[in-house]
Amino acid sequence: MSTNSKARERIEALLDDNSFVEIGALVTARATDFNLKQTDAPADGVITGYGSIGGSPVYVYSQDVSVLNGSVGEMHARKITKLYDMALKTGCPVIGLLDSAGLRLQEATDALNAFGEIYLKQSLASGVIPQITAIYGSCGGGLALIPTLTDFTFMEEKSAKLFVNSPNALAGNTVDKCNSASAAFQSEESGIVDVVCSEAQMAEKIRSLVSFLPANNSTEAEDGEGDDLNKVLPELVNCVGDTSIALSQLSDNGEVFELKEKYAPEMITAFIRLDGMTVGAVANRTQIIGEDGKAEKTFDAALTTEGAYKAASFVNFCDAYGIPVLTLTNVKGYAATVENEKGIAAAAAKLTYAFANATVPKVNVIIGEAFGSAYVSMNSKALGADIVMAWPEAKIGMMDPVLAAKIMYDGQGADVINTKAAEYAALQSSAESAAKRGYVDHIVEPEETRKYVIGAFEMLYDKYEARPDKKHGTV
């Protein structure tokens, strides 16, 4: 059997007490080249099995860095792929705890093929069962594809490394100059990592995420503890800027699980609960409010390339697993920089496609500005939002009224511009004018938003929406 190790301790910390059952404990390496015959390899460097989190079954594997540096060889990979086979048969999530030197060089093509077999199982499982990885140590080279093929990636904040090419292998770079393998880089710059935390916090954070998720794409997430359905939120109107605070007010008991918090923070993606039900939330953000109540950082009310990709990926996950989507919209255009221009059209197309393609219940609350095609991409009625609400002071239209007046009355005085801007705002950019045209279903007071949103999702609970018969889209 495999020895007591950090790998086993991580499993025991993650799962419910005494629930872990090990599979394949006696498996060891078959290869004998390059002195492997003389090397003891308990469990071939990976502990695999099943257990429960909050009473719900999960499958888990944990790489043992004390055995051949946790390297991936033929039997190591076979244990992981067999675990995936069982998880797919039973419809349960797979959680991988990664700590490995990567490909086992002594096994050469056998090890290389083993990587590919893991990739295949992950690809087949995508959209069928949730996949989560947590990186505790090294995760480099081809192993780096394993967390990026899963739905959610956690990373230990200090010692963990995630890279395809190590920092020192990049021309002109060193670890001191740019540690591209660090948790900070991979969470803030690349956006691969969803959650960064200490090893002591890792198990509890993964358990929290699992509590929001269904076991598979044919079941629903377990209901959480509910809250007052008719709760009035008098402070919600003040949260237009920092929508992370708005989501905590809307959610049952303030429970929010935010993903990719440090990446594209102008776009929030998070799981919340409404009347016990898991809901995926996407929200534009223009401020980060600190504990002192002051703005630590501000953003334009604009879609960015990174923010659009981040939201599109999240909406795709929610749609795959039948999780309803709520959007809080406050956007007036696209970020106008040369760097952003390189990718914003493609990113906005991904976001547009994600909302248009999603058949889960979709509710949009316009809390601020909603201008131009950037608004259209944010779960608008045109893209198939089932219910669109707006706060009374929301502005919805082609563009800012003053800018529209300057274009239409170019060359005329300030008095004319101001007068026509006011007319344009009333006739073309108000929540009321959008409601008259059927683009907004309800105008709701901010403090009553929660009960209207819950009511909308309850009404949409049995929603069914067909799509044209096709293999898959290509956007």
C-alpha positions as CSV (number, residue, x, y, z in Angstrom):
1,M,0.0,0.0,0.0
2,S,1.0,3.6,-0.4
3,T,2.9,5.2,2.4
4,N,1.6,7.9,4.7
5,S,2.4,11.1,3.0
6,K,1.5,14.7,2.4
7,A,-0.6,13.5,-0.6
8,R,-2.7,11.4,1.8
9,E,-3.0,14.2,4.3
10,R,-4.4,16.5,1.6
11,I,-7.1,13.9,0.7
12,E,-8.1,13.5,4.3
13,A,-8.3,17.3,4.9
14,L,-10.5,17.6,1.8
15,L,-13.0,14.8,2.3
16,D,-15.5,14.1,5.0
17,D,-14.0,12.4,8.1
18,N,-13.4,8.7,7.5
19,S,-15.0,8.7,4.0
20,F,-12.0,8.0,1.8
21,V,-11.7,4.6,0.2
22,E,-8.5,4.0,-1.7
23,I,-8.4,2.3,-5.1
24,G,-5.3,0.8,-6.7
25,A,-3.2,1.0,-3.6
26,L,-1.0,-1.9,-4.8
27,V,-0.3,-0.6,-8.3
28,T,3.3,0.1,-9.0
29,A,5.4,0.9,-12.1
30,R,5.9,-1.8,-14.7
31,A,8.9,-0.2,-16.3
32,T,12.4,-1.4,-15.3
33,D,14.7,0.7,-17.4
34,F,17.2,3.2,-15.9
35,N,17.2,1.6,-12.5
36,L,13.4,1.8,-12.0
37,K,13.5,-1.9,-11.1
38,Q,15.5,-1.0,-7.9
39,T,13.2,1.9,-7.0
40,D,10.3,1.4,-4.7
41,A,7.2,3.1,-6.1
42,P,4.2,2.7,-3.8
43,A,1.0,3.3,-5.6
44,D,3.2,4.6,-8.5
45,G,3.2,8.1,-7.0
46,V,-0.5,8.8,-7.0
47,I,-3.2,8.0,-4.4
48,T,-6.6,7.5,-6.0
49,G,-10.0,6.7,-4.6
50,Y,-13.4,8.1,-3.6
51,G,-15.1,9.7,-0.6
52,S,-17.6,12.4,0.1
53,I,-17.8,16.2,0.6
54,G,-20.7,17.4,2.6
55,G,-22.2,13.9,2.1
56,S,-22.0,14.0,-1.7
57,P,-19.7,11.5,-3.4
58,V,-16.6,12.7,-5.2
59,Y,-13.5,11.0,-6.8
60,V,-10.1,12.3,-5.9
61,Y,-6.5,11.7,-6.8
62,S,-3.4,13.1,-5.1
63,Q,0.1,13.0,-6.5
64,D,2.7,11.9,-4.1
65,V,5.9,13.9,-4.6
66,S,7.8,11.6,-2.2
67,V,7.5,8.8,-4.8
68,L,9.6,9.4,-7.9
69,N,8.9,13.1,-7.4
70,G,5.2,12.4,-8.2
71,S,6.2,12.0,-11.9
72,V,3.6,10.7,-14.3
73,G,4.3,7.3,-15.9
74,E,2.2,4.6,-17.5
75,M,0.6,3.1,-14.4
76,H,0.3,6.5,-12.6
77,A,-1.8,7.8,-15.6
78,R,-3.8,4.5,-15.8
79,K,-4.9,5.0,-12.2
80,I,-6.1,8.5,-13.0
81,T,-7.9,7.5,-16.2
82,K,-9.6,4.5,-14.4
83,L,-10.8,7.0,-11.8
84,Y,-12.3,9.1,-14.5
85,D,-14.0,6.0,-16.0
86,M,-15.7,5.4,-12.6
87,A,-16.6,9.0,-12.1
88,L,-18.3,9.2,-15.5
89,K,-20.2,6.0,-14.9
90,T,-21.5,7.2,-11.5
91,G,-21.8,10.9,-12.4
92,C,-19.6,12.3,-9.7
93,P,-17.0,15.2,-9.7
94,V,-13.3,14.5,-10.0
95,I,-10.8,16.5,-7.9
96,G,-7.1,16.3,-8.7
97,L,-4.4,17.4,-6.2
98,L,-1.3,18.1,-8.2
99,D,2.3,18.0,-7.0
100,S,4.6,16.5,-9.6
101,A,7.9,16.8,-11.4
102,G,6.0,16.1,-14.7
103,L,6.7,13.4,-17.3
104,R,8.6,10.4,-16.0
105,L,11.7,10.4,-18.2
106,Q,12.6,6.8,-17.6
107,E,9.3,5.7,-19.3
108,A,9.7,7.9,-22.4
109,T,7.0,7.2,-24.9
110,D,4.9,5.2,-22.4
111,A,4.8,8.2,-20.2
112,L,4.1,10.5,-23.1
113,N,1.2,8.4,-24.2
114,A,0.0,8.3,-20.6
115,F,-0.3,12.1,-20.6
116,G,-2.4,11.9,-23.7
117,E,-4.8,9.4,-22.2
118,I,-5.4,11.7,-19.2
119,Y,-6.1,14.6,-21.6
120,L,-8.6,12.4,-23.5
121,K,-10.5,11.4,-20.3
122,Q,-10.6,15.1,-19.2
123,S,-11.9,16.2,-22.6
124,L,-14.7,13.5,-22.6
125,A,-15.7,14.4,-19.0
126,S,-15.9,18.2,-19.8
127,G,-19.5,19.3,-19.5
128,V,-20.5,16.0,-18.0
129,I,-19.0,16.0,-14.5
130,P,-17.3,19.0,-12.7
131,Q,-13.5,18.8,-12.7
132,I,-11.4,20.6,-10.1
133,T,-7.6,20.7,-9.7
134,A,-5.5,22.1,-6.9
135,I,-1.8,22.8,-7.3
136,Y,0.3,22.4,-4.2
137,G,3.8,22.0,-5.7
138,S,5.1,21.9,-9.2
139,C,2.9,21.5,-12.2
140,G,5.0,22.1,-15.3
141,G,5.4,21.2,-19.0
142,G,2.7,18.9,-20.3
143,L,1.2,18.6,-16.8
144,A,0.2,22.2,-17.0
145,L,-2.6,21.2,-19.5
146,I,-4.3,19.1,-16.8
147,P,-5.5,22.0,-14.7
148,T,-6.4,24.0,-17.8
149,L,-8.6,21.2,-19.1
150,T,-10.6,21.3,-15.8
151,D,-13.3,23.6,-14.8
152,F,-11.7,25.2,-11.8
153,T,-8.1,25.6,-10.6
154,F,-6.9,26.3,-7.1
155,M,-3.2,27.2,-6.4
156,E,-1.2,27.4,-3.2
157,E,0.0,31.0,-2.8
158,K,3.7,30.6,-2.0
159,S,5.3,27.4,-3.2
160,A,3.1,26.1,-6.0
161,K,4.4,26.5,-9.6
162,L,2.4,26.3,-12.8
163,F,4.2,26.7,-16.1
164,V,4.6,25.2,-19.6
165,N,8.1,26.7,-19.9
166,S,9.9,27.6,-16.6
167,P,10.6,31.3,-16.1
168,N,14.4,30.8,-16.7
169,A,13.7,29.1,-20.0
170,L,12.0,32.2,-21.4
171,A,14.4,34.4,-23.5
172,G,15.4,37.5,-21.6
173,N,13.6,36.4,-18.4
174,T,14.5,35.1,-15.0
175,V,12.5,34.1,-11.9
176,D,13.5,37.4,-10.3
177,K,12.5,39.4,-13.3
178,C,9.1,37.8,-13.8
179,N,8.1,34.6,-12.0
180,S,5.7,33.4,-14.6
181,A,5.2,30.2,-12.7
182,S,3.9,31.8,-9.6
183,A,0.3,31.8,-8.3
184,A,0.3,35.6,-8.6
185,F,1.2,35.5,-12.3
186,Q,-1.2,32.7,-13.2
187,S,-4.1,34.2,-11.3
188,E,-3.6,37.9,-12.1
189,E,-2.0,37.9,-15.5
190,S,-2.9,34.7,-17.3
191,G,-6.3,34.1,-15.6
192,I,-5.8,30.3,-15.5
193,V,-6.1,30.1,-11.7
194,D,-9.5,30.7,-10.1
195,V,-8.5,30.8,-6.4
196,V,-5.2,31.4,-4.7
197,C,-4.9,30.6,-1.0
198,S,-2.6,29.0,1.6
199,E,-2.5,25.2,1.9
200,A,-4.3,25.4,5.2
201,Q,-7.2,27.2,3.4
202,M,-7.2,25.0,0.3
203,A,-9.5,22.1,1.5
204,E,-12.2,24.4,2.9
205,K,-12.3,26.5,-0.2
206,I,-12.6,23.5,-2.5
207,R,-15.4,22.1,-0.2
208,S,-17.2,25.5,-0.4
209,L,-17.1,25.5,-4.2
210,V,-18.3,21.9,-4.4
211,S,-21.3,22.8,-2.3
212,F,-22.5,25.1,-5.1
213,L,-22.1,22.6,-7.9
214,P,-24.3,19.8,-9.1
215,A,-22.7,16.3,-9.2
216,N,-23.1,16.1,-13.0
217,N,-25.0,17.7,-16.0
218,S,-28.1,15.7,-15.3
219,T,-28.7,16.7,-11.7
220,E,-29.2,19.9,-9.8
221,A,-27.0,21.4,-7.1
222,E,-28.1,20.7,-3.5
223,D,-30.1,23.6,-2.1
224,G,-28.3,25.7,0.5
225,E,-29.7,27.3,3.6
226,G,-32.3,29.8,2.5
227,D,-32.9,33.4,3.6
228,D,-35.8,35.8,3.8
229,L,-37.5,35.9,0.4
230,N,-38.8,39.4,1.0
231,K,-35.7,40.9,2.4
232,V,-35.5,44.6,1.5
233,L,-32.0,45.9,0.6
234,P,-31.9,49.7,1.3
235,E,-28.1,49.9,0.7
236,L,-28.2,48.1,-2.7
237,V,-28.6,51.3,-4.6
238,N,-25.2,52.4,-3.3
239,C,-23.5,49.3,-4.8
240,V,-23.6,50.2,-8.5
241,G,-19.8,50.6,-8.5
242,D,-18.7,47.6,-6.5
243,T,-21.0,44.8,-7.6
244,S,-19.2,42.3,-5.4
245,I,-20.9,44.0,-2.5
246,A,-24.2,44.0,-4.4
247,L,-24.0,40.3,-5.0
248,S,-23.3,39.6,-1.3
249,Q,-26.4,41.6,-0.4
250,L,-28.5,39.8,-3.0
251,S,-27.3,36.3,-2.0
252,D,-28.8,34.2,0.8
253,N,-26.9,35.0,4.0
254,G,-24.3,37.0,2.0
255,E,-22.8,33.8,0.6
256,V,-20.7,34.5,-2.5
257,F,-18.0,32.3,-4.1
258,E,-16.1,34.6,-6.5
259,L,-13.9,33.1,-9.2
260,K,-10.8,34.7,-10.8
261,E,-11.1,37.5,-8.3
262,K,-7.7,39.1,-9.3
263,Y,-8.1,38.6,-13.1
264,A,-10.1,41.3,-15.0
265,P,-11.6,42.5,-11.7
266,E,-13.8,44.9,-13.8
267,M,-15.9,41.8,-14.6
268,I,-17.1,39.7,-11.7
269,T,-18.0,36.0,-12.0
270,A,-19.3,34.2,-8.9
271,F,-21.7,31.7,-7.5
272,I,-24.4,32.9,-5.2
273,R,-27.6,31.4,-3.7
274,L,-31.1,32.7,-4.1
275,D,-33.7,31.0,-2.0
276,G,-31.2,28.1,-1.6
277,M,-30.7,27.7,-5.3
278,T,-27.2,28.0,-6.9
279,V,-27.1,30.9,-9.4
280,G,-24.1,32.0,-11.6
281,A,-23.6,35.7,-11.4
282,V,-21.9,38.0,-13.9
283,A,-21.5,41.6,-13.1
284,N,-19.8,44.7,-14.5
285,R,-17.8,46.6,-12.0
286,T,-16.4,50.1,-11.8
287,Q,-15.0,50.2,-8.3
288,I,-13.3,48.1,-5.7
289,I,-14.4,49.4,-2.2
290,G,-12.0,48.8,0.6
291,E,-12.8,47.9,4.2
292,D,-12.7,51.7,5.0
293,G,-15.5,52.3,2.6
294,K,-13.3,54.2,0.1
295,A,-12.6,53.2,-3.5
296,E,-9.2,51.4,-3.7
297,K,-9.4,51.1,-7.5
298,T,-11.7,52.4,-10.2
299,F,-12.5,51.1,-13.8
300,D,-14.4,52.5,-16.7
301,A,-17.8,51.0,-17.3
302,A,-16.4,49.2,-20.3
303,L,-16.0,45.7,-21.6
304,T,-12.4,44.5,-21.8
305,T,-10.9,41.6,-23.7
306,E,-10.0,39.8,-20.5
307,G,-13.3,40.5,-18.9
308,A,-15.3,39.3,-21.8
309,Y,-13.4,36.0,-22.1
310,K,-13.7,35.5,-18.3
311,A,-17.5,36.0,-18.4
312,A,-18.0,33.9,-21.5
313,S,-16.1,30.9,-20.0
314,F,-18.2,31.1,-16.8
315,V,-21.5,31.4,-18.7
316,N,-20.6,28.3,-20.7
317,F,-19.9,26.4,-17.5
318,C,-23.2,27.4,-16.0
319,D,-25.1,26.4,-19.2
320,A,-23.4,23.0,-19.3
321,Y,-24.5,22.2,-15.8
322,G,-28.0,23.8,-15.8
323,I,-27.1,26.6,-13.5
324,P,-29.3,29.8,-14.0
325,V,-27.4,33.0,-14.8
326,L,-28.0,36.5,-13.3
327,T,-26.3,39.5,-14.7
328,L,-25.9,43.0,-13.2
329,T,-25.3,45.3,-16.1
330,N,-23.5,48.6,-16.0
331,V,-21.6,49.1,-19.3
332,K,-21.3,51.9,-21.8
333,G,-18.9,50.6,-24.4
334,Y,-15.6,48.8,-25.0
335,A,-12.3,49.7,-23.5
336,A,-10.5,52.0,-25.9
337,T,-6.8,51.1,-25.9
338,V,-4.5,49.7,-28.6
339,E,-3.8,46.6,-26.5
340,N,-7.5,46.0,-26.0
341,E,-8.3,46.5,-29.7
342,K,-6.1,43.4,-30.5
343,G,-8.7,41.1,-29.1
344,I,-11.9,42.8,-28.0
345,A,-14.0,42.0,-31.1
346,A,-13.2,38.3,-30.7
347,A,-13.7,38.4,-27.0
348,A,-17.0,40.2,-27.2
349,A,-18.1,37.7,-29.8
350,K,-17.3,34.9,-27.4
351,L,-19.4,36.6,-24.7
352,T,-22.3,37.3,-27.1
353,Y,-22.3,33.7,-28.2
354,A,-22.1,32.4,-24.7
355,F,-25.3,34.3,-23.6
356,A,-27.1,33.6,-26.9
357,N,-26.2,29.9,-26.8
358,A,-27.2,29.4,-23.2
359,T,-30.6,27.8,-22.6
360,V,-30.6,28.0,-18.8
361,P,-32.8,30.6,-17.1
362,K,-31.3,34.1,-17.7
363,V,-32.2,37.2,-15.8
364,N,-30.6,40.6,-16.4
365,V,-30.8,43.6,-14.0
366,I,-29.6,46.9,-15.5
367,I,-28.3,48.8,-12.5
368,G,-26.5,51.7,-14.3
369,E,-25.7,52.4,-17.9
370,A,-26.4,50.0,-20.8
371,F,-25.2,51.6,-24.0
372,G,-24.4,50.3,-27.4
373,S,-23.4,46.8,-28.6
374,A,-21.4,46.3,-25.3
375,Y,-24.8,46.2,-23.6
376,V,-26.3,43.9,-26.2
377,S,-23.5,41.4,-25.4
378,M,-24.3,41.5,-21.7
379,N,-27.3,39.2,-21.6
380,S,-29.7,41.6,-23.3
381,K,-33.3,40.8,-24.3
382,A,-32.1,40.6,-27.9
383,L,-29.7,37.7,-27.0
384,G,-32.5,35.8,-25.3
385,A,-32.6,37.0,-21.7
386,D,-35.8,35.7,-20.3
387,I,-36.4,38.6,-17.9
388,V,-34.8,42.0,-18.1
389,M,-35.2,44.4,-15.1
390,A,-34.0,47.9,-14.7
391,W,-33.6,50.3,-11.8
392,P,-35.5,53.6,-12.3
393,E,-32.4,55.7,-12.9
394,A,-30.8,53.2,-15.4
395,K,-29.9,54.5,-18.8
396,I,-30.4,52.2,-21.8
397,G,-29.7,53.2,-25.4
398,M,-27.3,53.7,-28.3
399,M,-24.9,55.9,-26.4
400,D,-24.6,58.6,-23.8
401,P,-27.2,61.3,-24.5
402,V,-24.7,64.2,-24.5
403,L,-22.5,62.4,-27.0
404,A,-25.5,61.6,-29.2
405,A,-26.6,65.3,-29.1
406,K,-23.2,66.5,-30.1
407,I,-23.2,64.2,-33.1
408,M,-26.7,65.1,-34.2
409,Y,-26.3,68.8,-33.6
410,D,-22.7,69.2,-34.5
411,G,-21.6,72.9,-34.6
412,Q,-24.5,74.2,-32.5
413,G,-24.2,75.9,-29.2
414,A,-24.0,74.4,-25.7
415,D,-27.6,75.4,-24.9
416,V,-28.9,73.4,-27.9
417,I,-26.7,70.5,-27.1
418,N,-27.9,70.4,-23.5
419,T,-31.5,70.7,-24.5
420,K,-31.4,68.0,-27.1
421,A,-29.4,65.7,-24.8
422,A,-32.1,66.0,-22.2
423,E,-34.7,65.2,-24.9
424,Y,-32.7,62.2,-26.1
425,A,-32.3,60.9,-22.6
426,A,-36.0,61.0,-22.0
427,L,-37.1,59.6,-25.4
428,Q,-34.3,57.2,-26.2
429,S,-32.1,56.4,-23.1
430,S,-34.4,56.0,-20.1
431,A,-35.5,52.7,-18.5
432,E,-39.1,53.8,-19.1
433,S,-38.5,54.3,-22.9
434,A,-36.9,50.8,-23.1
435,A,-39.8,49.3,-21.2
436,K,-42.3,50.9,-23.6
437,R,-40.6,49.1,-26.5
438,G,-40.5,45.8,-24.6
439,Y,-36.8,45.6,-24.1
440,V,-37.3,45.9,-20.3
441,D,-39.9,43.7,-18.5
442,H,-39.9,45.4,-15.1
443,I,-38.7,48.6,-13.6
444,V,-37.9,47.8,-10.0
445,E,-36.7,49.8,-7.1
446,P,-33.2,48.8,-6.0
447,E,-34.2,47.7,-2.5
448,E,-36.7,45.3,-4.0
449,T,-34.4,43.7,-6.5
450,R,-33.8,40.4,-4.6
451,K,-37.5,39.4,-4.3
452,Y,-38.1,40.2,-8.0
453,V,-35.0,38.2,-9.1
454,I,-36.0,35.2,-7.0
455,G,-39.5,35.4,-8.3
456,A,-38.2,35.4,-11.9
457,F,-36.0,32.4,-11.4
458,E,-38.9,30.5,-9.7
459,M,-41.1,31.3,-12.7
460,L,-38.3,30.0,-15.0
461,Y,-37.6,26.9,-13.0
462,D,-39.0,24.5,-15.7
463,K,-37.8,26.5,-18.7
464,Y,-37.0,24.5,-21.8
465,E,-35.6,26.0,-24.9
466,A,-34.5,24.2,-28.0
467,R,-31.7,25.1,-30.4
468,P,-31.2,24.2,-34.1
469,D,-29.9,20.7,-34.6
470,K,-26.1,20.8,-35.0
471,K,-23.0,19.1,-33.7
472,H,-21.7,22.3,-32.0
473,G,-21.1,25.9,-32.7
474,T,-17.8,27.3,-34.0
475,V,-17.5,30.7,-32.2
